[in-house]
Amino acid sequence: MMRSFDNLASVYSILERTLFWNQLERARAHGLQAFDPETTQRALALGDGDGRFSAIALKRNPRLRIDSVDSSPAMLNQATKRIEQLGPDVRNRFQPIQADAREHSFERNDYDVVVAQFFLDCFSSEDANRLLERAGKALRPEGTLVYADFTARSGKRLHRWIVKLLYSLFRLTTDIESRTLPKLAWPYSLKLDKEKRWNEGLIVSEIRRKRAS
């Protein structure tokens, strides 16, 4: 079996809930605060997987359009099917893009929101920080970056073991290269606006706003 995130597309949500109940869903939902249903917004979703977050965001925000970049065609297919169930108007506001985010070109100052949830942990520190820099440049002034992921900042031994186990599981089935959580160096332009944590700090969700200048 070739290792790829395609292998998890049909079972990812089940696996996630088995391991973490609804904590990852709650972390994602925290990022919905970045959207305004009264205004026209354009968002870039990086590694949204099976599209659960995009589906909710599009349904709640009738003027929102999302470009969803994912390297897995099976994940994008799952996302597209999920969003098609919400009707043609919602589907027409969702653009799936199969690409490696490290290689995909983002226009400067093009998006109101960039979403990177449980995505940067797939990369080395160098690649993750380069993606953060590019995501910041893709945001319009006062735009927001929505971030959620695992973190080892709590220093708890149990958390370190959980993260180690997760990487071992994903390396068995996917083409993930990283073995540890990346050390993120947040660009100065992305100022922390809101933060919430779950599972005694293991899971974090942040909303960061791009400085006007």
C-alpha positions, -999 to +999 in steps of 0.1 A: +000+000+000+014+034-010+016+058+019-007+088+014-033+108+031-057+093+005-056+062+028-073+081+056-099+101+036-129+079+043-121+072+080-104+103+092-133+117+111-139+084+128-103+080+137-102+116+150-133+111+172-121+078+185-088+093+197-100+127+209-138+126+211-150+161+200-119+182+210-105+187+176-139+197+163-143+222+190-108+236+182-118+240+146-151+256+155-133+283+175-119+296+143-154+303+129-152+336+148-129+349+121-158+351+096-184+378+092-217+366+076-226+402+067-196+409+044-181+394+013-150+374+022-125+352+005-107+325+024-078+302+018-080+268+035-047+249+038-050+212+043-087+212+053-088+175+046-124+161+043-139+196+043-158+196+076-146+231+086-152+245+051-187+231+049-197+248+082-180+281+073-197+282+039-231+273+053-229+300+080-215+327+058-235+331+026-210+356+011-179+335+018-158+319-010-131+293-001-101+281-021-092+248-005-056+235-011-048+199-003-023+175-017-046+145-013-072+140-042-092+116-020-095+142+007-106+169-017-131+145-032-145+138+003-147+176+009-164+183-024-190+156-018-197+169+017-202+205+003-223+194-026-249+181-001-254+217+010-267+227-025-254+243-056-250+278-042-226+265-015-208+243-039-202+272-063-184+291-035-159+263-029-129+258-051-109+226-045-072+228-055-050+197-055-015+210-048+014+209-023+009+241-003+047+245-003+047+248-040+013+265-047+014+302-055-005+325-033-012+361-044-002+389-020-030+406+000-056+383-017-075+367+012-095+380+041-089+347+060-063+320+058-071+287+077-043+263+088-058+238+112-040+205+121-019+211+090+014+227+099+023+196+121+028+177+088+060+197+081+094+204+094+100+236+113+116+252+083+087+244+059+061+253+085+075+287+091+080+294+055+043+285+050+034+309+078+053+337+061+036+331+028+002+328+045+008+362+062+016+378+029-015+363+012-037+380+038-051+415+032-043+441+059-065+434+090-071+399+076-071+369+100-052+337+102-071+308+118-047+282+134-054+250+154-030+222+162-013+201+188+013+217+209+040+205+233+042+238+252+026+223+283+057+202+288+036+173+301+052+139+296+018+123+286+014+149+259+048+142+245+039+105+244+005+112+227+023+133+200+049+107+195+022+080+191+003+102+166+034+107+144+041+069+145+005+061+134+005+087+106+039+076+093+026+041+089-002+052+065+007+085+051+036+102+034+041+126+062+078+135+066+079+151+100+086+132+132+080+160+157+059+191+161+074+221+143+088+250+163+068+279+150+082+314+147+051+336+142+057+365+119+055+399+136+028+408+112+004+382+127-007+395+161-025+370+184-061+381+189-078+351+205-066+318+219-083+287+235-069+254+247-082+219+253-070+187+270-048+206+295-030+225+267-024+197+242-047+213+216-047+250+208-067+272+186-056+307+177-070+336+157-043+360+146-049+394+129-026+409+103-013+443+112-023+471+089+013+481+083 
